[in-house]
Every structure is written in structure tokens, then in C-alpha cells.
Amino acid sequence: MEGFLHALYEYAHDRCVMPYLETWEYRRTTYDLEEDWTVFRSTLTAEQTQSLNALLSRERKAACLEDKAIFCCGLSIGVGLGRL
């Protein structure tokens, strides 16, 4: 079952997520984000950059696990509603 959920999650992530993010709010939030990160990182020392990278990596992993949990819950709700 885990493999099936993983395949569905990957499919949804690769094929279905972007249309939902094509909104004004998402574009406004992410506008110039990469440039702002570059400017911010240029002010850091090597040690600070390493610490920041480690922290961001942990944060991304947590966010990925949260996304997968939300997906599984949504799928479970959908299956439950389909049985009604």
C-alpha cells in the first residue's frame, strides 16, 4: 500500500499541483524570492551559510513529510466519501 500511496503522491505532485498554484497570491508571494535569497546569502559568513543550509534542509524534509501526510489524509477522506 505504501508504494501505491507514494506513486499517487508523486503523480499528484508532478502533474496536478502547479495548476493549483497558478494564482495571483502564489505569484505575489514568490515574486523575487530567489533574488532576495541571493542577496541575503551574500551577507552571511561561510559558517552561517552552512548552518542555514542545514536548517533549511531539515525544514524542507519536514515540509515534505507534512505534504505527504496531508495527501494521504485527503486520499483517505476521498475514498471514505466514495464509499457513501
MDAnalysis code that builds the backbone (N, CA, C; Angstrom):
import MDAnalysis as mda
import numpy as np

u = mda.Universe.empty(252, n_residues=84, atom_resindex=np.repeat(np.arange(84), 3), trajectory=True)
u.add_TopologyAttr("name", ["N", "CA", "C"] * 84)
u.add_TopologyAttr("resid", np.arange(1, 85))
u.add_TopologyAttr("resname", ["MET", "GLU", "GLY", "PHE", "LEU", "HIS", "ALA", "LEU", "TYR", "GLU", "TYR", "ALA", "HIS", "ASP", "ARG", "CYS", "VAL", "MET", "PRO", "TYR", "LEU", "GLU", "THR", "TRP", "GLU", "TYR", "ARG", "ARG", "THR", "THR", "TYR", "ASP", "LEU", "GLU", "GLU", "ASP", "TRP", "THR", "VAL", "PHE", "ARG", "SER", "THR", "LEU", "THR", "ALA", "GLU", "GLN", "THR", "GLN", "SER", "LEU", "ASN", "ALA", "LEU", "LEU", "SER", "ARG", "GLU", "ARG", "LYS", "ALA", "ALA", "CYS", "LEU", "GLU", "ASP", "LYS", "ALA", "ILE", "PHE", "CYS", "CYS", "GLY", "LEU", "SER", "ILE", "GLY", "VAL", "GLY", "LEU", "GLY", "ARG", "LEU"])
u.atoms.positions = np.array([
    [0.822, -1.192, 0.000],
    [0.000, 0.000, 0.000],
    [0.870, 1.262, 0.000],
    [2.008, 1.188, 0.709],
    [2.905, 2.344, 0.798],
    [3.424, 2.740, -0.584],
    [3.769, 1.751, -1.398],
    [4.241, 2.028, -2.754],
    [3.179, 2.698, -3.611],
    [1.942, 2.252, -3.458],
    [0.824, 2.836, -4.191],
    [0.626, 4.293, -3.793],
    [0.643, 4.561, -2.479],
    [0.498, 5.939, -2.000],
    [1.633, 6.819, -2.497],
    [2.848, 6.284, -2.499],
    [3.991, 7.042, -2.975],
    [3.826, 7.378, -4.462],
    [3.398, 6.416, -5.249],
    [3.202, 6.646, -6.686],
    [2.122, 7.693, -6.930],
    [1.021, 7.614, -6.195],
    [-0.042, 8.614, -6.331],
    [0.440, 9.997, -5.913],
    [1.200, 10.047, -4.829],
    [1.724, 11.333, -4.356],
    [2.646, 11.942, -5.411],
    [3.547, 11.148, -5.954],
    [4.474, 11.649, -6.968],
    [3.720, 12.128, -8.204],
    [2.701, 11.373, -8.614],
    [1.901, 11.771, -9.768],
    [1.208, 13.109, -9.497],
    [0.561, 13.211, -8.342],
    [-0.139, 14.447, -7.996],
    [0.834, 15.613, -7.920],
    [1.989, 15.384, -7.321],
    [2.986, 16.447, -7.183],
    [3.491, 16.893, -8.549],
    [3.785, 15.945, -9.427],
    [4.362, 16.261, -10.726],
    [3.344, 16.805, -11.735],
    [2.118, 16.347, -11.654],
    [1.143, 16.675, -12.699],
    [0.004, 17.595, -12.275],
    [-0.319, 17.632, -10.986],
    [-1.545, 18.312, -10.579],
    [-1.347, 19.552, -9.708],
    [-0.213, 19.681, -9.072],
    [-0.022, 20.763, -8.103],
    [0.092, 22.124, -8.776],
    [0.890, 22.220, -9.820],
    [1.141, 23.528, -10.435],
    [-0.119, 24.266, -10.880],
    [-1.115, 23.606, -11.473],
    [-2.328, 24.354, -11.824],
    [-2.995, 25.016, -10.607],
    [-2.896, 24.390, -9.445],
    [-3.467, 24.981, -8.239],
    [-2.644, 26.160, -7.740],
    [-1.371, 26.200, -8.125],
    [-0.503, 27.293, -7.686],
    [-0.460, 28.452, -8.684],
    [-1.157, 28.318, -9.790],
    [-1.197, 29.400, -10.772],
    [-2.207, 30.454, -10.324],
    [-1.922, 31.058, -9.183],
    [-2.798, 32.077, -8.635],
    [-2.018, 33.360, -8.413],
    [-2.732, 34.448, -8.319],
    [-2.113, 35.743, -8.054],
    [-1.433, 35.736, -6.690],
    [-2.059, 35.124, -5.711],
    [-1.492, 35.080, -4.361],
    [-0.147, 34.339, -4.345],
    [-0.065, 33.208, -5.026],
    [1.188, 32.446, -5.074],
    [2.269, 33.233, -5.807],
    [1.914, 33.826, -6.926],
    [2.893, 34.614, -7.680],
    [3.393, 35.805, -6.882],
    [2.493, 36.456, -6.166],
    [2.882, 37.596, -5.337],
    [3.828, 37.164, -4.227],
    [3.564, 36.009, -3.645],
    [4.383, 35.500, -2.553],
    [5.776, 35.110, -3.025],
    [5.882, 34.534, -4.203],
    [7.167, 34.021, -4.674],
    [7.922, 34.990, -5.572],
    [7.330, 36.114, -5.911],
    [7.971, 37.088, -6.783],
    [9.291, 37.562, -6.167],
    [10.349, 37.504, -6.913],
    [11.692, 37.935, -6.490],
    [12.259, 37.158, -5.303],
    [11.668, 36.034, -4.971],
    [12.131, 35.262, -3.820],
    [13.565, 34.773, -4.004],
    [13.883, 34.253, -5.173],
    [15.234, 33.742, -5.417],
    [16.266, 34.871, -5.331],
    [15.939, 36.006, -5.907],
    [16.855, 37.149, -5.848],
    [17.057, 37.618, -4.404],
    [15.975, 37.652, -3.638],
    [16.080, 38.054, -2.230],
    [16.948, 37.090, -1.434],
    [16.829, 35.783, -1.710],
    [17.680, 34.794, -1.042],
    [19.146, 35.016, -1.402],
    [19.408, 35.294, -2.664],
    [20.784, 35.526, -3.101],
    [21.386, 36.727, -2.388],
    [20.640, 37.791, -2.296],
    [21.112, 38.991, -1.601],
    [21.354, 38.676, -0.127],
    [20.424, 37.979, 0.490],
    [20.564, 37.645, 1.910],
    [21.785, 36.756, 2.147],
    [21.939, 35.725, 1.324],
    [23.058, 34.798, 1.493],
    [24.410, 35.489, 1.299],
    [24.447, 36.512, 0.489],
    [25.715, 37.212, 0.253],
    [26.205, 37.944, 1.506],
    [25.341, 38.124, 2.483],
    [25.730, 38.811, 3.720],
    [26.215, 37.845, 4.800],
    [26.131, 36.540, 4.550],
    [26.461, 35.549, 5.561],
    [27.920, 35.108, 5.468],
    [28.448, 34.703, 6.601],
    [29.777, 34.085, 6.616],
    [29.631, 32.636, 6.161],
    [30.736, 31.979, 5.910],
    [30.709, 30.572, 5.477],
    [30.046, 29.696, 6.534],
    [30.349, 29.941, 7.797],
    [29.756, 29.153, 8.883],
    [28.258, 29.396, 8.974],
    [27.837, 30.627, 8.821],
    [26.408, 30.942, 8.858],
    [25.681, 30.305, 7.673],
    [26.327, 30.313, 6.520],
    [25.732, 29.692, 5.332],
    [25.544, 28.197, 5.546],
    [26.540, 27.557, 6.128],
    [26.452, 26.122, 6.400],
    [25.326, 25.832, 7.389],
    [25.222, 26.617, 8.433],
    [24.151, 26.434, 9.419],
    [22.788, 26.655, 8.784],
    [22.683, 27.689, 7.978],
    [21.419, 27.977, 7.303],
    [21.027, 26.843, 6.370],
    [21.985, 26.331, 5.597],
    [21.693, 25.224, 4.676],
    [21.207, 23.991, 5.418],
    [21.840, 23.686, 6.543],
    [21.431, 22.522, 7.334],
    [20.013, 22.712, 7.874],
    [19.730, 23.903, 8.361],
    [18.404, 24.187, 8.910],
    [17.339, 24.139, 7.817],
    [17.634, 24.727, 6.673],
    [16.676, 24.706, 5.568],
    [16.441, 23.293, 5.050],
    [17.469, 22.473, 5.052],
    [17.319, 21.084, 4.627],
    [16.365, 20.336, 5.557],
    [16.542, 20.530, 6.847],
    [15.634, 19.896, 7.816],
    [14.211, 20.411, 7.645],
    [14.079, 21.707, 7.399],
    [12.761, 22.300, 7.217],
    [12.071, 21.746, 5.967],
    [12.832, 21.607, 4.876],
    [12.264, 21.041, 3.644],
    [11.823, 19.598, 3.847],
    [12.616, 18.816, 4.572],
    [12.259, 17.424, 4.833],
    [10.975, 17.346, 5.654],
    [10.864, 18.196, 6.672],
    [9.647, 18.223, 7.493],
    [8.440, 18.629, 6.650],
    [8.615, 19.630, 5.791],
    [7.515, 20.081, 4.942],
    [7.089, 18.980, 3.972],
    [8.051, 18.240, 3.449],
    [7.742, 17.140, 2.542],
    [6.935, 16.056, 3.263],
    [7.353, 15.716, 4.477],
    [6.614, 14.718, 5.258],
    [5.206, 15.214, 5.592],
    [5.077, 16.500, 5.885],
    [3.757, 17.070, 6.156],
    [2.887, 17.025, 4.906],
    [3.460, 17.366, 3.746],
    [2.713, 17.304, 2.487],
    [2.218, 15.898, 2.212],
    [3.084, 14.915, 2.424],
    [2.690, 13.525, 2.191],
    [1.584, 13.101, 3.154],
    [1.665, 13.537, 4.406],
    [0.626, 13.206, 5.387],
    [-0.707, 13.833, 4.981],
    [-0.666, 15.083, 4.537],
    [-1.892, 15.756, 4.101],
    [-2.481, 15.053, 2.895],
    [-1.617, 14.660, 1.960],
    [-2.077, 13.943, 0.775],
    [-2.758, 12.637, 1.175],
    [-2.119, 11.877, 2.051],
    [-2.686, 10.595, 2.491],
    [-4.028, 10.800, 3.194],
    [-4.119, 11.837, 4.013],
    [-5.391, 12.124, 4.685],
    [-6.469, 12.496, 3.671],
    [-6.116, 13.334, 2.711],
    [-7.067, 13.725, 1.687],
    [-7.535, 12.541, 0.861],
    [-6.609, 11.673, 0.514],
    [-6.947, 10.473, -0.232],
    [-7.864, 9.574, 0.587],
    [-7.548, 9.427, 1.860],
    [-8.373, 8.606, 2.739],
    [-9.792, 9.162, 2.859],
    [-9.906, 10.468, 2.981],
    [-11.223, 11.101, 3.055],
    [-11.977, 10.875, 1.746],
    [-11.263, 11.037, 0.614],
    [-11.902, 10.826, -0.684],
    [-12.409, 9.410, -0.857],
    [-11.608, 8.434, -0.437],
    [-12.027, 7.032, -0.524],
    [-13.227, 6.808, 0.381],
    [-13.183, 7.369, 1.594],
    [-14.312, 7.227, 2.515],
    [-15.598, 7.827, 1.956],
    [-15.481, 9.004, 1.354],
    [-16.652, 9.639, 0.758],
    [-17.152, 8.860, -0.447],
    [-16.229, 8.242, -1.179],
    [-16.623, 7.435, -2.323],
    [-17.421, 6.208, -1.939],
    [-17.245, 5.752, -0.729],
    [-17.966, 4.567, -0.250],
    [-19.383, 4.893, 0.192],
    [-19.683, 6.171, 0.380],
    [-21.023, 6.555, 0.858],
    [-22.089, 6.330, -0.153],
])
